[in-house]
Amino acid sequence: MPNNINKKERIMAENQKKHTEEERQEIIRQVMYILQNTYDPEIPVDIYSLGLIYEMDVDENLNVKILMTLTAPNCPVADDLLMGIYEQLAGIKNVGTVDVNLTFDPPWTQDMMTEEAKLELGLL
């Protein structure tokens, strides 16, 4: 019986293989590309430059977690925007699970925008 347990543990370990740092960095690069090329439909600036992305994480198993906000809690396209981001991230080759979570704490302000976004919108 101990032989079977060792075999099970070995199979489980192989299935939970951690990916290389190179693979993780490639997923991060692709996630950033998607976020920097997803636009708020009402503002001609990408969601990353707007400061809507509060956290982005890719763990050693290539699972992606995004914590983001919107410019307004009553955004009429919130569901479509979140689903579009989720679908694009889930489509990345070798990505594990994808979680896109929405928060309004802290609330978004224009101070969260990059300088380039402020310039583009004429706020500087």
VEXNU-83519 format. One line per 3 residues: number of its first residue (from 1); their letters; for each residue x, y, z of N, C-alpha, C. Coordinates in Angstrom, 1 decimal. Example, Ala and Ser with C-alpha at 12.3 -4.5 7.8 and 13.67 -1.06 7.14 Angstrom:
2
1) as) 13.2,-5.7,7.8,12.3,-4.5,7.8,13.2,-3.3,7.8 | 12.8,-2.2,7.1,13.7,-1.1,7.1,12.9,0.0,7.9
This chain:
124
1) mpn) 0.8,-1.2,0.0,0.0,0.0,0.0,0.8,1.3,0.0 | 1.9,1.4,0.8,2.7,2.6,0.8,3.2,2.9,-0.6 | 3.5,1.9,-1.5,3.9,2.2,-2.8,2.9,3.0,-3.6
4) nin) 1.6,2.6,-3.4,0.5,3.3,-4.1,0.4,4.8,-3.6 | 0.6,5.0,-2.3,0.5,6.4,-1.8,1.6,7.2,-2.4 | 2.8,6.7,-2.5,3.9,7.5,-3.1,3.6,7.8,-4.6
7) kke) 3.1,6.8,-5.3,2.7,7.0,-6.7,1.7,8.1,-6.8 | 0.6,8.1,-5.9,-0.4,9.1,-5.9,0.2,10.5,-5.7 | 1.1,10.6,-4.7,1.7,11.9,-4.3,2.5,12.4,-5.5
10) rim) 3.2,11.5,-6.2,4.0,11.9,-7.3,3.2,12.4,-8.4 | 2.1,11.8,-8.7,1.1,12.2,-9.8,0.5,13.5,-9.4 | 0.1,13.7,-8.1,-0.4,15.0,-7.7,0.6,16.1,-7.8
13) aen) 1.8,15.8,-7.5,2.9,16.8,-7.6,3.1,17.2,-9.0 | 3.1,16.3,-9.9,3.3,16.6,-11.4,2.1,17.4,-11.9 | 0.9,17.1,-11.4,-0.2,17.9,-11.9,-0.2,19.3,-11.4
16) qkk) 0.4,19.5,-10.2,0.5,20.9,-9.6,1.8,21.6,-9.9 | 2.5,21.2,-11.0,3.8,21.7,-11.4,3.7,23.2,-11.5 | 4.7,23.8,-10.8,4.7,25.3,-10.9,5.4,25.7,-12.2
19) hte) 5.0,26.8,-12.8,5.5,27.2,-14.0,6.8,28.0,-13.8 | 7.6,28.2,-14.8,8.8,29.0,-14.7,8.5,30.4,-14.6 | 9.5,31.2,-14.1,9.3,32.6,-14.0,9.2,33.3,-15.3
22) eer) 9.8,32.7,-16.3,9.7,33.2,-17.7,8.3,33.1,-18.2 | 7.6,31.9,-17.9,6.2,31.7,-18.3,5.3,32.8,-17.6 | 5.6,32.9,-16.3,4.8,33.9,-15.5,5.0,35.3,-16.0
25) qei) 6.2,35.7,-16.4,6.5,37.0,-16.9,5.8,37.2,-18.2 | 5.7,36.2,-19.0,5.0,36.3,-20.3,3.5,36.5,-20.1 | 2.9,35.8,-19.2,1.5,36.0,-18.9,1.3,37.4,-18.4
28) irq) 2.2,37.9,-17.5,2.1,39.3,-17.0,2.1,40.3,-18.1 | 3.0,40.1,-19.1,3.1,41.0,-20.2,1.8,41.0,-21.0 | 1.3,39.8,-21.2,0.0,39.7,-22.0,-1.2,40.3,-21.2
31) vmy) -1.2,40.2,-19.9,-2.3,40.8,-19.1,-2.2,42.3,-19.2 | -0.9,42.8,-19.1,-0.7,44.3,-19.2,-1.2,44.8,-20.5 | -0.8,44.0,-21.6,-1.2,44.5,-22.9,-2.7,44.6,-23.0
34) ilq) -3.4,43.6,-22.5,-4.9,43.6,-22.6,-5.4,44.8,-21.8 | -4.9,45.0,-20.6,-5.4,46.1,-19.8,-5.1,47.5,-20.4 | -4.0,47.6,-21.0,-3.6,48.9,-21.6,-4.2,49.1,-23.0
37) nty) -5.0,48.1,-23.5,-5.7,48.2,-24.7,-7.2,48.0,-24.6 | -7.7,48.1,-23.4,-9.1,48.0,-23.1,-9.5,49.4,-22.7 | -10.5,50.0,-23.4,-10.9,51.4,-23.2,-12.3,51.5,-22.5
40) dpe) -12.4,52.5,-21.6,-13.6,52.8,-21.1,-14.5,53.4,-22.2 | -15.7,52.8,-22.5,-16.4,53.3,-23.6,-16.8,54.7,-23.6 | -16.8,55.4,-22.5,-17.2,56.8,-22.4,-16.0,57.7,-22.4
43) ipv) -14.8,57.2,-22.2,-13.6,58.1,-22.1,-12.6,57.5,-23.1 | -11.9,58.3,-23.9,-11.0,57.7,-24.9,-9.6,57.4,-24.3 | -9.6,56.8,-23.1,-8.3,56.4,-22.5,-8.4,55.0,-22.0
46) diy) -7.4,54.2,-22.0,-7.4,52.8,-21.6,-7.6,52.8,-20.1 | -8.2,51.6,-19.6,-8.5,51.5,-18.2,-7.3,51.5,-17.3 | -6.2,51.0,-17.8,-5.0,51.0,-16.9,-4.5,52.5,-16.7
49) slg) -4.4,53.3,-17.7,-4.0,54.7,-17.6,-5.0,55.5,-16.8 | -6.3,55.1,-16.9,-7.3,55.8,-16.1,-7.1,55.5,-14.6 | -6.4,54.5,-14.2,-6.2,54.2,-12.8,-7.3,53.3,-12.3
52) liy) -8.0,52.6,-13.2,-9.1,51.7,-12.8,-8.6,50.4,-12.3 | -7.4,50.0,-12.5,-6.8,48.7,-12.1,-6.1,49.0,-10.7 | -6.7,48.4,-9.7,-6.1,48.6,-8.3,-5.0,47.5,-8.0
55) emd) -5.3,46.3,-8.5,-4.3,45.2,-8.3,-4.4,44.3,-9.5 | -3.2,43.8,-9.8,-3.1,42.7,-10.8,-2.0,41.8,-10.3 | -2.4,40.5,-10.3,-1.5,39.5,-9.8,-1.5,38.2,-10.7
58) vde) -0.4,37.7,-11.0,-0.3,36.4,-11.7,0.6,35.5,-10.8 | 0.0,34.4,-10.2,0.8,33.6,-9.3,1.6,32.5,-10.0 | 2.3,31.7,-9.3,3.2,30.7,-9.9,2.4,29.6,-10.7
61) nln) 1.1,29.5,-10.5,0.3,28.6,-11.3,-0.3,29.3,-12.5 | 0.0,30.5,-12.7,-0.5,31.3,-13.8,-1.9,31.7,-13.7 | -2.4,31.7,-12.4,-3.8,32.2,-12.2,-3.7,33.7,-12.1
64) vki) -4.7,34.4,-12.7,-4.7,35.8,-12.9,-5.8,36.4,-12.0 | -5.4,37.4,-11.2,-6.4,38.1,-10.3,-6.3,39.6,-10.6 | -7.5,40.2,-10.9,-7.6,41.6,-11.1,-8.6,42.2,-10.1
67) lmt) -8.2,43.3,-9.5,-9.1,44.1,-8.7,-9.2,45.4,-9.3 | -10.4,45.8,-9.7,-10.5,47.1,-10.4,-11.7,47.8,-9.9 | -11.8,49.0,-10.4,-13.0,49.9,-10.1,-13.5,50.5,-11.5
70) lta) -14.5,51.3,-11.3,-15.1,52.0,-12.5,-15.1,53.5,-12.2 | -15.2,54.3,-13.2,-15.2,55.8,-12.9,-16.5,56.2,-12.1 | -17.5,55.4,-12.2,-18.8,55.7,-11.5,-19.5,54.4,-11.2
73) pnc) -20.0,54.3,-10.0,-20.7,53.0,-9.6,-21.9,52.6,-10.5 | -22.5,53.6,-11.1,-23.7,53.3,-11.9,-23.4,53.2,-13.4 | -22.1,52.8,-13.7,-21.7,52.7,-15.1,-22.6,51.8,-15.8
76) pva) -23.2,52.2,-16.9,-24.2,51.4,-17.6,-23.6,50.2,-18.4 | -22.3,50.2,-18.6,-21.6,49.2,-19.4,-20.7,48.3,-18.5 | -20.9,48.4,-17.2,-20.0,47.7,-16.2,-19.9,46.2,-16.5
79) ddl) -21.1,45.5,-16.7,-21.1,44.1,-16.9,-20.4,43.7,-18.2 | -20.6,44.5,-19.3,-20.0,44.2,-20.6,-18.5,44.4,-20.5 | -18.0,45.5,-19.8,-16.6,45.8,-19.7,-15.9,44.6,-18.9
82) lmg) -16.5,44.2,-17.7,-15.9,43.2,-16.9,-15.9,41.9,-17.7 | -16.9,41.5,-18.4,-17.0,40.3,-19.1,-16.0,40.3,-20.3 | -15.8,41.4,-20.9,-14.8,41.5,-22.0,-13.4,41.3,-21.5
85) iye) -13.1,41.9,-20.3,-11.8,41.8,-19.7,-11.6,40.3,-19.4 | -12.5,39.7,-18.7,-12.5,38.3,-18.3,-12.2,37.4,-19.5 | -13.0,37.6,-20.6,-12.8,36.7,-21.7,-11.5,36.9,-22.4
88) qla) -11.0,38.1,-22.5,-9.7,38.3,-23.1,-8.6,37.6,-22.2 | -8.6,37.8,-20.9,-7.6,37.2,-20.0,-7.7,35.7,-20.1 | -8.9,35.1,-20.0,-9.1,33.7,-20.1,-8.6,33.1,-21.4
91) gik) -8.5,33.9,-22.4,-8.1,33.4,-23.7,-6.5,33.4,-23.9 | -5.8,33.9,-22.9,-4.3,33.8,-22.9,-3.9,32.4,-22.8 | -3.0,31.9,-23.7,-2.5,30.6,-23.7,-1.8,30.3,-22.4
94) nvg) -2.1,29.1,-21.8,-1.6,28.6,-20.5,-2.0,29.3,-19.3 | -2.9,30.3,-19.4,-3.4,30.9,-18.1,-4.2,30.0,-17.3 | -4.1,30.1,-16.0,-4.9,29.2,-15.1,-6.3,29.8,-15.0
97) tvd) -6.7,30.0,-13.7,-8.0,30.6,-13.5,-7.9,32.1,-13.6 | -9.0,32.8,-13.9,-9.1,34.2,-14.0,-10.2,34.7,-13.1 | -9.8,35.7,-12.2,-10.8,36.4,-11.4,-10.7,37.9,-11.6
100) vnl) -11.8,38.5,-12.0,-11.9,39.9,-12.2,-12.9,40.4,-11.2 | -12.4,41.1,-10.2,-13.3,41.6,-9.2,-13.4,43.1,-9.2 | -14.6,43.6,-8.9,-14.9,45.0,-8.9,-15.1,45.5,-7.4
103) tfd) -14.5,46.7,-7.2,-14.6,47.3,-5.9,-14.8,48.8,-6.1 | -15.4,49.5,-5.1,-15.5,50.9,-5.2,-14.9,51.5,-3.9 | -14.0,50.8,-3.3,-13.3,51.2,-2.1,-11.8,51.0,-2.3
106) ppw) -11.1,52.1,-2.5,-11.5,53.5,-2.5,-12.2,53.9,-3.8 | -13.0,54.9,-3.7,-13.7,55.4,-4.9,-12.6,56.0,-5.9 | -12.9,55.8,-7.2,-12.0,56.4,-8.2,-12.1,57.9,-8.2
109) tqd) -10.9,58.5,-8.4,-10.8,59.9,-8.6,-9.8,60.2,-9.7 | -9.9,61.4,-10.3,-9.0,61.8,-11.4,-7.5,61.7,-11.0 | -7.3,61.8,-9.7,-5.9,61.7,-9.2,-5.2,60.4,-9.5
112) mmt) -6.0,59.4,-9.7,-5.5,58.0,-10.0,-5.1,57.8,-11.5 | -5.3,58.8,-12.3,-5.0,58.7,-13.7,-3.5,59.0,-13.9 | -2.9,58.4,-14.9,-1.5,58.7,-15.2,-1.4,60.2,-15.8
115) eea) -0.2,60.7,-15.8,0.0,62.1,-16.3,-0.4,62.1,-17.8 | -0.1,61.1,-18.5,-0.4,61.0,-20.0,-1.9,61.0,-20.2 | -2.7,60.3,-19.3,-4.1,60.3,-19.5,-4.7,61.6,-19.2
118) kle) -4.2,62.3,-18.2,-4.6,63.7,-17.9,-4.4,64.6,-19.0 | -3.2,64.5,-19.6,-2.9,65.3,-20.8,-3.8,65.1,-21.9 | -4.0,63.8,-22.2,-4.9,63.4,-23.3,-6.3,64.0,-23.1
121) lgl) -6.8,64.0,-21.9,-8.1,64.5,-21.6,-8.2,66.0,-21.3 | -7.0,66.7,-21.5,-7.0,68.1,-21.3,-7.1,68.5,-19.8 | -6.7,67.7,-18.9,-6.8,68.0,-17.5,-5.6,68.6,-16.9
124) l) -4.6,68.8,-17.7,-3.3,69.4,-17.3,-3.0,70.7,-18.1
